[in-house]
Amino acid sequence: MPLIALLVVTWLPGAVLFRAPWWDRDRRASLGADERVFWAVVLSAAMSLATVLALAAAHRYSFTRLLITDVSIAAAIALSARLRLRLGAAARPPGPTALIPIALVLIGCWRFFPSAEYIIGGKDPGVYINEGVQIAQRGALVVHDETIASLPPFARDLFIPSHQRREYYSVRFMGFFVSEPDNGLVVGQFPHLYPASIAIGYGIDGLSGARHMSGVWAILGLLSVYFAGARLLGKPAAAAGALLLALNVVEVWFARYPNAELVMQSLLFAALLANARAHIDGDPFFAPLAGVLLGLLLFLRIDAAIAAAAVLAGLALGSIAGKRPHWSFWPPLAIAAGLCSWYLLGPMRAYTELPRIFISHLAWWQYGVFSGGIVVAGALLLAASRTPVVSQRLVSWTPTLLVGIVVTLAAYALYIRAPAGKLAAYDAYALRTFALYYVTVPALIAALIGYVIVVRPLFWRDPALVVTITAFALFFFYKIHIVPVHFWMARRFLPVILPGTLLFAAAAALTGIRGRFLLTRVIRGPIGIVFLALLAVDYARVAKPIVEHVEYAGIIPKLEQLASSLKDSDLLVVESRDASDVHVFALPLAYVYARNVLVLASAAPDKPTFAAFLEWARTRYRRVLFMGGGGTDLLSSKWSVEPIASDRFQVPEYESTSDRYPKVVRRKEFDYTIYAFTSARGARPFDLDVGVNDDLNVIRFNAKEQTEGRTFRWSQDQSFVVLTHIGAGDRTLALWMSNGGRPAAAPPADVTLLIGGRPLGTVRVAAGFAEYDFAIPPDIGLSAATLGEPVRVTLRTSTWNPLRTLGTPDDRDLGVMVDRVAVR
């Protein structure tokens, strides 16, 4: 059944449409057998994605409805064509070169799987996965969240405080906005085209299918780059470029890591090929397809606007050379643009906030340059359309001018550009970073040579492809527009710049095998082949650690175990995002495993409001639970908590770096305890074993650790311990602490204790755990006993940083090791 569903979604409607006897079928039938299969897949993918978006926008999506729609479309086309779907004599049988895309698919299957288990919250990958699963489970783009809808208004500030914004009311989880709290309407942060494909994967193979979609898109990206490159550069250069892409560390990393950029790579290069087939080769079948693919990209990412603008610029230039766009290109693109305007200004208005801010903060001269460029371009196009001399000169000089601009700017960025004023270092060195970390300097130089070799004679064979690659390079090498850490930063290069670079580098390397003279071919051909082979070996070597790594491997079984311990009648309250990383579990628990989950907005929620919330929650849920791992001030005399479960585990996480290439796989630790809220109980003597079920007693400490059979936490510059109570007769607050072997270069480990801003004393903590006693003034003890509420104790500590002091990888600011706290 999954195989049949896969064929229906990814092949059937596209294959039937491609074979329909309309729009000069013999012309497209003459394409190679491998490209015909490719177009069947692309057409089916486009139809399936459009169907998912349409059904989800109407709150009617289900995988069954998608299958019915795809089969219905295929049946309707077949019946309209009277079942005349044979391509006939014009269809060529597969040749030896058909093995190239097959090889690329096999290489992709080898290098792009298994996929990361990144379904947790906190960053973009988990948001994408959970958006897609929500479409699959709830059938809508804007989902109804019953946990939010049922939350009484007085309790909203505990979990979803109003942000006082027009775009949204509050944040449900990181990456999910509450738009209407009364109705519980929640929408994901990112446009839904990639999540729509995740929903399809989920329908085919559950959560595994959802995770594998990034690898599937990467394989389709290889094929799109190959076929688009083959038309312009020839199959040898395109095959070499696609092979290098499959081996490159950026492609491999993101093929295993949820992201939208690979969807852009796949659909944009397919759109560019369709555009060339329609407007250069004169095949009308591909004109509306190019419009559809570009229109779909508008629902993927905001920078798809660059792609659309570049393709339109390429069409405008092509019209100068006498290649006017086919009329059928415009309707699907115009319809998609209209729907996207409603989509971005309506459900996704929060997503467009930053682009609007960016545009509104451009300098006056930037507006002037942009406007002037449009005016000049429009004037040149108008003049060229009316004056043959102007047209001929533009056709003659455009490729040379483009080559001159690109080579000059590349040389400047590679060897001269430096940070100054508002120009940040990561922007100034963006091209150098791309070359040194991801493609090598020789490959970049080869790409520039290939750009010169290809663009001057072949520009008019595919102006849109050249302009698109150039536009993306100019835009992102000017300003990278992303947090400059690796591999995160490499997302900007993935959709267009990296494939374009490798295609041009391969074209330069293989230009010798097509030389006019035998001697040239004999000398230059082998040199180019050896260069590509060395590049391929280097790429494979660099990416080898990534191929052997699965990000967050093992976290899904842990989440499934956690979810199985929660019932539909339970409510899980999770500590706030500023307390620890435990909050990242809340998103998949709610939106993958359908549990009732709320995340606190603060590590110190208002106690009277929380008490009222607990009273309400006990009338609706069987159990009210709390999950924490970092410290939340949630103790009160009005309720008690009992630990019922805990877990501590590690998962592999590749390091993120900003000043060097990442090479190390670290172990990310998660540590949490689940507590049940119960009725208030009598006071007990306070004796806290720090590091064991202490999440509600410590605030702003570092994570739990163990040494020499002891559990402890490192304090920070200011940390807090919450004592459940202090009796009228209590006179001593005892802490068992150690300075952790603080080096001589670090300041002394002086610790000052305060209660309510009143100092209890200062001690200098030595090496080795020892008891340090602080006297409790009688008036403080009497006041605390009279109120009967928990008491917060402040620890102020002089800190030191192991990275800065000793050069070790630990970059934490450490105070002292706290093992135990007792009141007596």
DAURDA-V202207 format. One line per field, one symbol per residue. psi: psi as a letter, one per 30 degrees, with the letter a starting at -180 (. if undefined). A space follows every 10 residues. Layout:
psi: ???
//
This chain:
psi: eeeeeeeeef eeeeeeeefk hlhieeefff lleeeeeeee eeeeeeeeee eeeeeefghg kleeeeeeee eeeeeeeeee ghgigkfaff jklkaefffe eeeeeeeeee fgllllhigl aeleeeeeee eeeeeeefgl ejljjeeeef kkeffefeei kkghleelea keljgkkjej eefhkkklek lgeeeeeeee eeeehbeeee efeeeeeeee eeeeeeeeee eefleeeeee eeeeeffkee eeeffgkklf efeeeeeeee eeeeeeeefe fgjfefeeee eeeeeeffge legfeeeeee eeeeeeeefe ggikkkefee eeeeeeeeee eeeefcegfe egeeeeeeef gklefeeeee eeeeeeeeee eeeeffjeee eeeeeefeee eeeeeeeeee eeeefeklkk bfjlefeege eeeeeeeffk eeeeeeeeee eeeeeefgef fieeeeeeee eeeeeffekf hlkilkgeef effeeeeeee eeeeeeeeeg fffglekeee eeeeeeeeee eeeeeeeeee eefeeeegkj khkffeeeee eeeffklfgl kjkkllfgea gffffeeeee feghljkkkk flfilkeeee eeeeeeeffe kekjlkklff jkigklffll kkkflllklk lkkklklfgl kkfkjljkkk jlkkkkkllk llklkjjkjk fjhgfgfkkh lllklkkhgk klkklaejlk kjkelklfgk fkjkkjlkfg hklfflllik kkkkjhfjkf lkljklkkkl kjkkkjkeee eeeeeeegll kkkkjkkkll jeeeefglfj gljkclkkek klk.
//
